Each structure stands twice: as structure tokens, then as C-alpha cells.
Amino acid sequence: MNDILHKIQEGMKQLSYKARTVPITHLPEVQEAVGKLIKQGLVNEQLHTRWHFYLDANKNLPEAKTIIIVAMPSPLTRVWFRHKGIEYPADIPPDHFGKKVKESRAQQVLNNVLRPAGYKIAKAHLALKTLAVQSGLAVYGRNNMAYVSGMGSLCMLVAFYTDWFCEENNWQESKMMEACRNCSLCRKSCPTGSIPVDRFLIHAENCLGSLQERDPDSPYWVQLQPDWRNALTGCMRCQFPCPVNKPFLHKIKRGPSFSEQETSLILNRAPWERLPSETQLKLELSDGIYALLGPNLSALIERQTRARQR
């Protein structure tokens, strides 16, 4: 193994992270594959635009030769909101909380190895699941989530460009987990029927997670089903029953608690800049996630209140 690659792998291992490399020359293949899906009507063009798959350019590091894709274990985070004298727990999915901290640690490992050798890195905004699967770092589940060995789908992904050329080419065809072939638990658990029987690609336009990203208030047919809201952001219904995730779902990280005042501000959708600085620090959320909190928290409180009254 190349000495630089070995040092990167060892540095990531100390953090319980995993990394793979692919030559940047493979990016057009990903772009072409996504383009074909759009033409076939299998991927909603609006979703494709919303997710910003910047596959054909790298303005931050034009001389890049290699992409390094990193998987970081990320358990569910449970936070508490105090409302009318009652504490309400809420779970935040893996990719939505504390991401910047984990990404900065991965970036530090790369800087520690590559900078002394005279190389640069830059964060890459790419189709992360596709890269993870085609690099062999992950495999697809039937729910189209990326599953990483030792992490399940409870992980975060981040990618970086570098002008270091890695001779190791891990590029391969996309694979689905063997465990999915005779299992349909995720499909049966999806409240919106987004996981079809007749094709592998899910109907992302109906997935609760992507619906919320496009519209914090969600369509009326989602609002009429408050029981569908199972997490403070996004949706975990297809991941909870997955046998592969069973070893990791009990590892719930304790998050912060929010006072009556803080909860009221969030429920009333106070602009981010109006939140107290200590509240902003508690909300270690990924970009664009804060807008989802108000309506989701309201639905979760309603659901838990009804459950207590039964």
C-alpha cells in the first residue's frame, strides 16, 4: 500500500472512520448515470437540482487528481424540549447533527498527511452515496441508503478533492446488500410507499425525508398524518426495522435539552439570527435543517401528547 494512503487509513482508523479513494476521472461516469435516470423519469429533475450534484467541475481545486470519500459513524442523537412543563424527547437522524465537527476531524487527518507531502485538499460537493458505493466503501440497501460495514446506515459521508494522485483505483459497479435480496422490512415500513417492488430506485419524490427538505411544511397529505413524523428531522422508518442496523440503533447519543423559551422560539419558527447564541450552539445542525424544526417539533409534541392521553 502507498505510504500516504497507509497514513490516511491509519489516521481515519483512530477516529473509527473509513476512507476510500477513486481517480477524479470517474466523475463523468456518475454524471452520465444520473442523467440517464432523469431521462428515464426515474429521478425527479427538481430533486436532482435541489441536491446540487456538482459532478462536472471543481472550482476549489482544478488540478485535483483523486477523490477521497470518508464514512464516519454517527448514532442517533436524542434531544429534549420542555413545553408547558413537560419534557418531550426527539431523535435526530445521523446525517443532520454534529456533521461539521466530524467533517473537520476527517479534514484534519488529510491535512496532517497530505500537506507535509506538498499536496492540497478541498471539500467536494458530490453525490456522496453514489461515490461511497462505487468506491466499495458502502453498499446500497433496498431503501437506497448507503450501508458501511461496522456502521450500518447510521453514518455520515464526506468527500474531498486532492491533487495527490493515488494509484489505487477502487471504482466498481454499484452493489446492493446481500441481506436485502430476500428482505422487504424497509418497504413494508415506509409510510408513503416510496420503496417499490418493481424497481430498485426508490420514489424519492414521495420520501418524507426529501419532502421535508423541499418544503418544511410538507404537502397537505403529509400534514394529515402526524404519526408519520418519527424524527425531529428527516425520516427513519425504513432504517429502524433493518436487521443490518440492529447492532447500532441502541447507541443513542445524549444531546442537549431546550428550555421552555427555546422551545417556544423554535415552535414559532423564530429566524436563526433571533435565537440566543447558546441555543445556536446547541443546534449543531447541518445546513438548511433549522427550517424543518418548527413544523416537525409541533407534530412530534402532538403525537406524544395523544399517546400520553390514551
Buried (B, 14 or more C-beta within 10 A) or exposed (E): EBEBBEBBBEBBEEBEBBBBBBBBEBBEEBBEBBBEBBEEEBBBEEBBEEBEBEBEEBEBBEEBBBBBBBBBBBBBBBBBBBBEEEEBBBBBBBBBBBBEEBBEBBBEBBBEBBEEEEBBBBBBBBBBBBBBBBBBBBBBBBBBBBBBEEBBBBBBBBBBBBBBBBEEEBBEEEEBBEBBEEBEBBBEBBBBEBBEEEEEEBBBBBBBBBBBBEEBEBEEEBEEEBEBBBBBBBBBBBBBBBEBBEEBBEEEBEBBBBBEEBBBBBBEBBEEEEBEEEBEEBBBBBEEBBBBBBBBBBBBBEBBEEEEEE
